[in-house]
Every structure is written in C-alpha cells, then in structure tokens.
Amino acid sequence: FACQSNKNNIKFVGEDENWSSKVTVNQTASDETNHIQINYKGHGMQNIEAFSYSVKTKDNSVFDFSEINSSLSKEGIYQKDLPISNSPSISVDDELVIKVEWNGNSEDFSLIYK
C-alpha cells in the first residue's frame, strides 16, 4: 500500500434551485485529480438535451474547467473525472463557483468545502 499521509481529499458541495453539484479534489504531493458530479433537481428533465457548465474559484485563480454539450443520465446525474493537474492548486479555504446553462436558462451557485 502507498503511504496515505500525503494524500488529501477535498469535497466542495453546493446547490441552487434546479441543480446541485459536488467537486472532489484528490491531492497527493505531486498531482491533483478532480471529479465532478452535477445533479438536476428541477422538473422537465426529459426536455434537457444538453447543458454546459463552468467551474472556477471565486478569486479566479488557476482552478478552472468547463464543458459544453454535456448530457445527463436518465437519473439526472452527470459525472466526469477531470484532467490531472501537475501540482495541487486548491485548498479548503477556496470557494468554487459553478455556472450551469441549459435550454436558455442559467444558474450560478457556490460550492464550499464540506
């Protein structure tokens, strides 16, 4: 087993009227991997053919990713592992902001460390 002492898992969660999201950041001494989950909580999910999202830190530092034309599972869930970063870029003190756009609508909400 690898030494776990240099590993850090940071979860950021938040929600708004129609969406909730969780970003999990897994840090080791040398790199960082990220996983995002977005859940649709609203009505008329069958009418959402595609949605777009962007996530960044509130202070616009180096943590920033987005995707267009994403699709939900039949349960209304989207999950993705994000590209690996070479060095840890985020901490529990950061606040993330996610913007979700779908069917001409848009929602922005904060994801905070839990």
Secondary structure, 3 states (H helix, E strand, C coil): CCCCCCCEEEEEEEECCCEEEEEEEEECCCCEEEEEEEEECCCCHHHCCCEEEEEEECCCCCCEEEEEEECCCCCCEEEEEEEEECCCCCCCCCCEEEEEEECCEEEEEEEEEC
